[in-house]
C-alpha cells in the first residue's frame, strides 16, 4: 500500500508495539501528495499529527514508524484549525 491508500483504523507501530491507528492522511493545498498522518495515539487517547517522513514502512500489519515509542511521547494534540492549508486526502 501507499500512504494515500491508508484506511482510517490502520494500526500504527513503533517497532513491535502497536501505539495507535491512522485517522487520516493529509496533503498541503491542492497537492495530492501525502504530507501528514493523523494518528490516534492510544496511550494518551489523543489524535496527533506526524509528518509522513516518520513512516519507515507500510506492511500488511500496518504502518511502521521509524523512531522509538519514546521519541513520540510529547506530541501535542492535533488541532486541524491550526493547519488551514492542510487538506484531507483519505
Backbone torsions as a table, in degrees:
resi	resn	phi	psi	omega
1	UNK	NA	157.1	174.4
2	UNK	-106.9	161.2	-179.0
3	UNK	-53.7	-42.9	-176.7
4	UNK	-70.8	-5.7	178.6
5	UNK	-103.8	0.3	-177.6
6	UNK	-67.9	132.3	178.0
7	UNK	-89.0	145.5	170.6
8	UNK	-55.1	138.0	-177.7
9	UNK	98.1	-8.6	177.4
10	UNK	-61.8	128.1	-179.3
11	UNK	-63.0	147.5	177.5
12	UNK	-121.0	133.1	-175.5
13	UNK	-124.9	145.9	162.8
14	UNK	-110.3	116.7	-170.4
15	UNK	51.4	-119.6	-176.6
16	UNK	-95.0	-8.3	-172.7
17	UNK	-92.3	123.8	174.4
18	UNK	-74.1	126.6	-176.4
19	UNK	-112.3	-12.3	-179.4
20	UNK	173.4	-157.0	179.4
21	UNK	-148.1	152.1	178.9
22	UNK	-67.6	134.9	174.3
23	UNK	-110.0	-25.3	179.8
24	UNK	-173.3	160.4	176.5
25	UNK	-120.6	132.1	-173.1
26	UNK	-128.3	147.4	172.6
27	UNK	-118.2	177.4	179.2
28	UNK	-109.3	129.8	177.8
29	UNK	60.5	-133.8	-178.1
30	UNK	-87.9	-3.8	-178.2
31	UNK	-63.8	141.9	175.1
32	UNK	-95.0	3.5	-178.8
33	UNK	-82.9	126.4	179.9
34	UNK	-67.4	127.8	179.9
35	UNK	-113.5	-28.8	-175.5
36	UNK	-140.7	151.4	170.5
37	UNK	-116.1	133.9	170.0
38	UNK	-92.7	124.7	-175.0
39	UNK	-126.2	128.4	170.4
40	UNK	-77.2	116.4	-176.8
41	UNK	-93.7	111.8	-170.5
42	UNK	-59.6	-44.6	-173.2
43	UNK	-65.8	-30.6	-179.7
44	UNK	-105.0	-2.9	-178.2
45	UNK	52.6	39.3	178.4
46	UNK	-130.5	159.6	174.5
47	UNK	-94.6	129.5	-180.0
48	UNK	-122.7	164.6	-179.6
49	UNK	-113.3	128.3	178.1
50	UNK	-121.0	136.6	172.4
51	UNK	-66.5	144.5	-177.2
52	UNK	-64.9	-17.8	177.8
53	UNK	-73.1	-3.9	173.0
54	UNK	-79.9	-12.5	-178.1
55	UNK	-81.7	119.6	177.1
56	UNK	-80.0	-45.8	179.8
57	UNK	-161.8	164.5	173.1
58	UNK	-119.4	119.6	-178.1
59	UNK	-119.9	176.0	-179.6
60	UNK	-61.8	-27.3	-179.9
61	UNK	-78.7	-22.7	-179.8
62	UNK	146.3	-159.1	-178.1
63	UNK	-90.7	130.1	178.3
64	UNK	-107.0	121.6	177.9
65	UNK	-86.0	152.3	-173.9
66	UNK	-82.8	-22.3	-177.4
67	UNK	-99.2	169.3	178.4
68	UNK	-75.8	163.6	-179.8
69	UNK	-54.0	-41.8	-177.1
70	UNK	-62.8	-28.9	-179.0
71	UNK	-65.0	-21.1	-177.7
72	UNK	-106.7	8.3	-170.8
73	UNK	-67.6	-21.0	-176.5
74	UNK	-115.4	28.7	178.7
75	UNK	-69.3	134.2	177.9
76	UNK	-74.7	156.4	175.1
77	UNK	-60.5	144.6	179.8
78	UNK	-75.0	125.5	177.0
79	UNK	-117.6	100.7	-177.4
80	UNK	-56.3	-30.5	-179.2
81	UNK	-65.1	-23.2	-179.7
82	UNK	-80.5	-4.8	-178.8
83	UNK	-128.2	67.8	-173.7
84	UNK	-64.8	-21.7	-179.4
85	UNK	-89.0	-3.8	-178.4
86	UNK	-82.5	140.1	-176.8
87	UNK	-132.4	134.7	-179.6
88	UNK	-69.9	128.1	175.5
89	UNK	-97.4	-31.1	-178.7
90	UNK	-155.8	NA	NA
